[in-house]
């Protein structure tokens, strides 16, 4: 990836930059084949994937809403969506930009990096929330050039019993989702988007780390997919007034999470 990344970084021509990004996505696509081969060669994992037919058989713009259980989620989604979904893009925490090698790759692939602010920080400086929404909108406009599969983790952090208790989450198996970034991404991409897919991930054993994956201790992975309708009544509204209907977006996302929690295979 690095030679193409350097070409993209130093090019001043937007058309060439878009072409180099497309090349990089193709590299990632074939990198996925390598990952699949490694899974087959080294893991005795039992995969239970249901609902993958909702992805369709042709390249489309897809927006995926996923719960977040572990670092392993990223590898799992790449594996489950590969060959059925177009080029995959993630929303990532800005701290991950500092990860050696991968941080640079994510940046050059135009993955959106988002800050996670505390409630106290947002109360002190409300503009911080607006800055993240601007970053999401900028990144999603780049995704309109060719079909992509954009993945968001609305919970914003990995699940743990401690976080679940701290949030006083109303869900049995999930953390509370946040609708701000999701609503911005949907609004920007809606003219191109073909479908929204809700994905639920669970593991056996329930708590897994990336080291468990490396060490071959990942016994079973369950991935359930279902298509959910667009909130078109909300997306038709002018972006300037969308702040006043944030509660409506949150209600729409909470309804998705309620159904996800009801059908969750722990």
RAQUICOR-V919474 format. One record per residue. N is the residue number from 1. RES is the residue in three letters. SS is DSSP state (a for helix, b for strand, c for the rest). D_LAST is the distance of its C-alpha to the last C-alpha in Angstrom with 1 decimal. Layout:
N;RES;SS;D_LAST
N;RES;SS;D_LAST
//
This chain:
1;UNK;c;37.6
2;UNK;a;40.1
3;UNK;a;43.3
4;UNK;a;42.0
5;UNK;a;40.5
6;UNK;a;44.0
7;UNK;a;45.6
8;UNK;a;43.3
9;UNK;a;43.8
10;UNK;a;47.6
11;UNK;c;48.1
12;UNK;c;49.5
13;UNK;c;49.2
14;UNK;a;46.1
15;UNK;a;46.3
16;UNK;a;46.3
17;UNK;a;43.4
18;UNK;a;41.4
19;UNK;a;42.4
20;UNK;a;41.4
21;UNK;a;38.0
22;UNK;a;37.6
23;UNK;a;38.7
24;UNK;a;36.2
25;UNK;a;33.3
26;UNK;a;34.7
27;UNK;a;34.6
28;UNK;a;30.9
29;UNK;a;30.3
30;UNK;a;31.9
31;UNK;a;30.3
32;UNK;a;27.0
33;UNK;a;28.6
34;UNK;a;29.3
35;UNK;a;25.7
36;UNK;a;24.6
37;UNK;a;27.3
38;UNK;a;26.1
39;UNK;a;22.5
40;UNK;a;24.2
41;UNK;a;26.7
42;UNK;a;24.8
43;UNK;c;21.1
44;UNK;c;19.8
45;UNK;c;16.5
46;UNK;b;15.0
47;UNK;b;14.4
48;UNK;b;12.6
49;UNK;b;14.2
50;UNK;b;14.8
51;UNK;c;17.2
52;UNK;a;19.3
53;UNK;a;22.4
54;UNK;a;22.3
55;UNK;a;23.5
56;UNK;c;26.8
57;UNK;c;29.3
58;UNK;c;31.6
59;UNK;c;31.5
60;UNK;c;30.5
61;UNK;c;29.6
62;UNK;b;25.9
63;UNK;b;24.0
64;UNK;b;20.3
65;UNK;b;18.1
66;UNK;b;15.0
67;UNK;c;12.5
68;UNK;c;13.3
69;UNK;c;11.2
70;UNK;c;14.0
71;UNK;c;17.5
72;UNK;a;16.1
73;UNK;a;15.0
74;UNK;a;18.7
75;UNK;a;19.2
76;UNK;a;16.2
77;UNK;a;17.5
78;UNK;a;21.0
79;UNK;a;20.1
80;UNK;a;18.2
81;UNK;a;20.9
82;UNK;c;23.9
83;UNK;c;26.6
84;UNK;c;25.1
85;UNK;c;25.4
86;UNK;c;28.5
87;UNK;b;28.9
88;UNK;b;25.9
89;UNK;b;26.5
90;UNK;b;24.3
91;UNK;b;24.9
92;UNK;b;25.2
93;UNK;b;26.0
94;UNK;a;29.8
95;UNK;a;29.3
96;UNK;a;28.1
97;UNK;a;31.5
98;UNK;a;32.8
99;UNK;c;30.7
100;UNK;c;33.3
101;UNK;c;33.8
102;UNK;a;30.6
103;UNK;a;31.6
104;UNK;a;34.8
105;UNK;a;33.2
106;UNK;a;30.8
107;UNK;a;33.8
108;UNK;a;36.1
109;UNK;c;33.5
110;UNK;c;33.6
111;UNK;c;30.0
112;UNK;b;30.0
113;UNK;b;29.9
114;UNK;b;28.9
115;UNK;c;29.8
116;UNK;c;27.6
117;UNK;c;30.0
118;UNK;c;29.6
119;UNK;a;30.6
120;UNK;a;33.8
121;UNK;a;34.7
122;UNK;a;34.2
123;UNK;a;36.3
124;UNK;a;39.0
125;UNK;c;39.0
126;UNK;c;37.4
127;UNK;a;38.6
128;UNK;a;35.9
129;UNK;a;33.3
130;UNK;a;35.7
131;UNK;a;36.2
132;UNK;a;32.5
133;UNK;a;32.7
134;UNK;a;35.9
135;UNK;a;34.3
136;UNK;a;31.5
137;UNK;a;34.2
138;UNK;a;36.4
139;UNK;a;33.7
140;UNK;a;32.6
141;UNK;a;36.3
142;UNK;a;36.4
143;UNK;c;33.5
144;UNK;c;35.8
145;UNK;c;38.0
146;UNK;c;35.9
147;UNK;c;32.5
148;UNK;b;29.6
149;UNK;b;25.8
150;UNK;b;25.2
151;UNK;b;21.7
152;UNK;b;21.0
153;UNK;c;18.3
154;UNK;c;19.3
155;UNK;c;17.4
156;UNK;c;20.0
157;UNK;c;18.3
158;UNK;c;15.4
159;UNK;c;12.7
160;UNK;c;13.5
161;UNK;a;13.5
162;UNK;a;17.3
163;UNK;a;17.3
164;UNK;a;15.0
165;UNK;a;17.5
166;UNK;a;20.5
167;UNK;a;19.7
168;UNK;c;19.1
169;UNK;c;16.5
170;UNK;c;16.3
171;UNK;c;12.7
172;UNK;c;9.9
173;UNK;c;7.5
174;UNK;c;10.6
175;UNK;c;14.1
176;UNK;c;17.2
177;UNK;c;18.4
178;UNK;c;22.1
179;UNK;c;24.3
180;UNK;a;27.5
181;UNK;a;27.0
182;UNK;a;25.2
183;UNK;a;28.1
184;UNK;a;30.7
185;UNK;a;29.3
186;UNK;a;29.0
187;UNK;a;32.5
188;UNK;a;34.1
189;UNK;a;32.4
190;UNK;c;32.5
191;UNK;c;35.8
192;UNK;c;34.3
193;UNK;c;30.6
194;UNK;c;29.8
195;UNK;b;26.2
196;UNK;b;23.2
197;UNK;b;19.9
198;UNK;b;16.5
199;UNK;b;13.9
200;UNK;b;10.2
201;UNK;b;9.1
202;UNK;b;6.1
203;UNK;b;7.4
204;UNK;b;8.3
205;UNK;c;9.5
206;UNK;c;7.2
207;UNK;c;10.7
208;UNK;c;13.0
209;UNK;c;16.5
210;UNK;a;19.0
211;UNK;a;20.9
212;UNK;a;18.1
213;UNK;a;18.6
214;UNK;a;22.3
215;UNK;c;22.3
216;UNK;c;20.5
217;UNK;c;17.6
218;UNK;c;14.8
219;UNK;c;13.8
220;UNK;b;11.3
221;UNK;b;10.5
222;UNK;b;8.9
223;UNK;b;11.2
224;UNK;b;11.7
225;UNK;b;15.1
226;UNK;b;17.2
227;UNK;b;20.6
228;UNK;b;21.4
229;UNK;c;25.0
230;UNK;c;27.2
231;UNK;c;28.3
232;UNK;a;31.9
233;UNK;a;33.5
234;UNK;a;32.5
235;UNK;a;33.2
236;UNK;c;36.7
237;UNK;c;37.7
238;UNK;c;39.9
239;UNK;a;38.1
240;UNK;a;40.6
241;UNK;a;39.3
242;UNK;a;35.5
243;UNK;a;35.3
244;UNK;a;36.2
245;UNK;a;33.3
246;UNK;a;30.5
247;UNK;a;29.2
248;UNK;a;29.0
249;UNK;a;27.0
250;UNK;a;24.6
251;UNK;a;24.3
252;UNK;a;23.6
253;UNK;a;20.8
254;UNK;a;19.3
255;UNK;a;19.4
256;UNK;a;17.4
257;UNK;a;14.7
258;UNK;a;14.7
259;UNK;a;14.1
260;UNK;a;11.4
261;UNK;a;9.6
262;UNK;a;10.6
263;UNK;a;9.3
264;UNK;c;6.0
265;UNK;c;3.8
266;UNK;c;0.0
//
